[in-house]
Amino acid sequence: MHEMSLMVEVINLVCEDAIQRNINHVNKIEVIVGDLSNVLPDALELAFLFMRKQGLGLIDDNTHLHIIREVAKAKCQTCQQEFIPDYRIAVCPKCHLPNSLLISGETFRVESYEGSDKDES
């Protein structure tokens, strides 16, 4: 489950930034997970719950994770049809050519986080 290592990196990234901003506690982390990002949102949530129990960095039982799902979209370079692909390499449902460009759905990133300069534990 690579989501565990991804969540460790997310928490480390957020905590490093929070420390630079004199934030002592992270209340909420928002991440964007694309449908074709190879990250399973449920597994990421499970990894977060495990890390939260460990009290890793500036997070604790009061910290929440919000996952924003990014829908996969592609656009055919031949006929300009936009559609929802099942895979990264997709055949256009209109002209049936494998000439599509992914527009969205591959993202995995920290969108934002909220914290405070007071220790709330």
One Martini backbone bead per residue (centre of mass of N, CA, C, O) as a GRO file, in nm:
protein
  121
    1MET     BB    1   0.082   0.047   0.031
    2HIS     BB    2   0.161   0.363  -0.089
    3GLU     BB    3  -0.020   0.555   0.085
    4MET     BB    4   0.155   0.564   0.336
    5SER     BB    5   0.398   0.717   0.211
    6LEU     BB    6   0.232   0.953   0.104
    7MET     BB    7   0.126   1.050   0.382
    8VAL     BB    8   0.396   1.110   0.507
    9GLU     BB    9   0.471   1.330   0.298
   10VAL     BB   10   0.233   1.516   0.347
   11ILE     BB   11   0.285   1.569   0.646
   12ASN     BB   12   0.574   1.674   0.617
   13LEU     BB   13   0.509   1.911   0.432
   14VAL     BB   14   0.306   2.055   0.616
   15CYS     BB   15   0.485   2.077   0.872
   16GLU     BB   16   0.716   2.240   0.751
   17ASP     BB   17   0.542   2.483   0.673
   18ALA     BB   18   0.415   2.539   0.951
   19ILE     BB   19   0.676   2.600   1.104
   20GLN     BB   20   0.755   2.849   0.926
   21ARG     BB   21   0.458   2.982   1.032
   22ASN     BB   22   0.407   2.919   1.343
   23ILE     BB   23   0.267   2.637   1.353
   24ASN     BB   24   0.144   2.391   1.604
   25HIS     BB   25  -0.134   2.306   1.445
   26VAL     BB   26  -0.314   2.072   1.253
   27ASN     BB   27  -0.655   2.056   1.146
   28LYS     BB   28  -0.628   2.053   0.815
   29ILE     BB   29  -0.632   1.846   0.514
   30GLU     BB   30  -0.601   1.900   0.159
   31VAL     BB   31  -0.660   1.673  -0.114
   32ILE     BB   32  -0.586   1.579  -0.445
   33VAL     BB   33  -0.759   1.309  -0.630
   34GLY     BB   34  -0.720   1.135  -0.905
   35ASP     BB   35  -0.858   0.881  -1.091
   36LEU     BB   36  -0.545   0.851  -1.244
   37SER     BB   37  -0.317   0.851  -0.989
   38ASN     BB   38  -0.284   0.576  -0.818
   39VAL     BB   39  -0.483   0.666  -0.582
   40LEU     BB   40  -0.648   0.555  -0.294
   41PRO     BB   41  -0.865   0.712  -0.096
   42ASP     BB   42  -0.919   0.493   0.123
   43ALA     BB   43  -0.617   0.434   0.181
   44LEU     BB   44  -0.543   0.723   0.256
   45GLU     BB   45  -0.734   0.745   0.495
   46LEU     BB   46  -0.615   0.509   0.656
   47ALA     BB   47  -0.331   0.627   0.679
   48PHE     BB   48  -0.417   0.881   0.830
   49LEU     BB   49  -0.542   0.745   1.080
   50PHE     BB   50  -0.279   0.616   1.166
   51MET     BB   51  -0.107   0.878   1.188
   52ARG     BB   52  -0.289   1.022   1.390
   53LYS     BB   53  -0.239   0.816   1.624
   54GLN     BB   54   0.081   0.882   1.627
   55GLY     BB   55   0.142   1.194   1.616
   56LEU     BB   56   0.251   1.317   1.357
   57GLY     BB   57   0.381   1.591   1.416
   58LEU     BB   58   0.100   1.831   1.398
   59ILE     BB   59  -0.081   1.585   1.452
   60ASP     BB   60  -0.409   1.453   1.552
   61ASP     BB   61  -0.729   1.360   1.646
   62ASN     BB   62  -0.823   1.666   1.534
   63THR     BB   63  -0.740   1.591   1.256
   64HIS     BB   64  -0.828   1.649   0.913
   65LEU     BB   65  -0.935   1.488   0.610
   66HIS     BB   66  -0.964   1.615   0.270
   67ILE     BB   67  -1.101   1.474  -0.022
   68ILE     BB   68  -1.049   1.561  -0.360
   69ARG     BB   69  -1.206   1.476  -0.645
   70GLU     BB   70  -1.074   1.403  -0.972
   71VAL     BB   71  -1.189   1.400  -1.274
   72ALA     BB   72  -1.165   1.237  -1.561
   73LYS     BB   73  -1.029   1.389  -1.867
   74ALA     BB   74  -1.072   1.403  -2.226
   75LYS     BB   75  -0.923   1.488  -2.557
   76CYS     BB   76  -0.964   1.482  -2.880
   77GLN     BB   77  -0.738   1.561  -3.146
   78THR     BB   78  -0.939   1.516  -3.388
   79CYS     BB   79  -1.264   1.591  -3.281
   80GLN     BB   80  -1.282   1.732  -2.976
   81GLN     BB   81  -1.379   1.526  -2.781
   82GLU     BB   82  -1.519   1.498  -2.469
   83PHE     BB   83  -1.419   1.265  -2.199
   84ILE     BB   84  -1.435   0.971  -1.997
   85PRO     BB   85  -1.179   0.788  -1.896
   86ASP     BB   86  -1.042   0.472  -1.793
   87TYR     BB   87  -0.764   0.554  -1.913
   88ARG     BB   88  -0.483   0.709  -2.019
   89ILE     BB   89  -0.536   0.535  -2.267
   90ALA     BB   90  -0.772   0.653  -2.510
   91VAL     BB   91  -1.069   0.602  -2.680
   92CYS     BB   92  -1.271   0.753  -2.876
   93PRO     BB   93  -1.627   0.747  -2.885
   94LYS     BB   94  -1.657   0.884  -3.173
   95CYS     BB   95  -1.383   0.805  -3.367
   96HIS     BB   96  -1.194   0.563  -3.248
   97LEU     BB   97  -0.930   0.708  -3.151
   98PRO     BB   98  -0.591   0.711  -3.002
   99ASN     BB   99  -0.609   1.071  -2.967
  100SER     BB  100  -0.563   1.153  -2.654
  101LEU     BB  101  -0.595   1.405  -2.395
  102LEU     BB  102  -0.532   1.479  -2.081
  103ILE     BB  103  -0.689   1.710  -1.856
  104SER     BB  104  -0.775   1.514  -1.612
  105GLY     BB  105  -0.686   1.287  -1.315
  106GLU     BB  106  -0.357   1.296  -1.212
  107THR     BB  107  -0.381   1.424  -0.945
  108PHE     BB  108  -0.144   1.484  -0.660
  109ARG     BB  109  -0.223   1.708  -0.388
  110VAL     BB  110  -0.181   1.976  -0.191
  111GLU     BB  111  -0.408   2.229  -0.142
  112SER     BB  112  -0.442   2.246   0.186
  113TYR     BB  113  -0.421   2.410   0.515
  114GLU     BB  114  -0.495   2.406   0.869
  115GLY     BB  115  -0.409   2.624   1.149
  116SER     BB  116  -0.231   2.689   1.465
  117ASP     BB  117  -0.055   2.865   1.734
  118LYS     BB  118  -0.212   2.671   1.916
  119ASP     BB  119  -0.230   2.428   2.150
  120GLU     BB  120  -0.504   2.173   2.115
  121SER     BB  121  -0.433   1.901   2.302
   0.00000   0.00000   0.00000
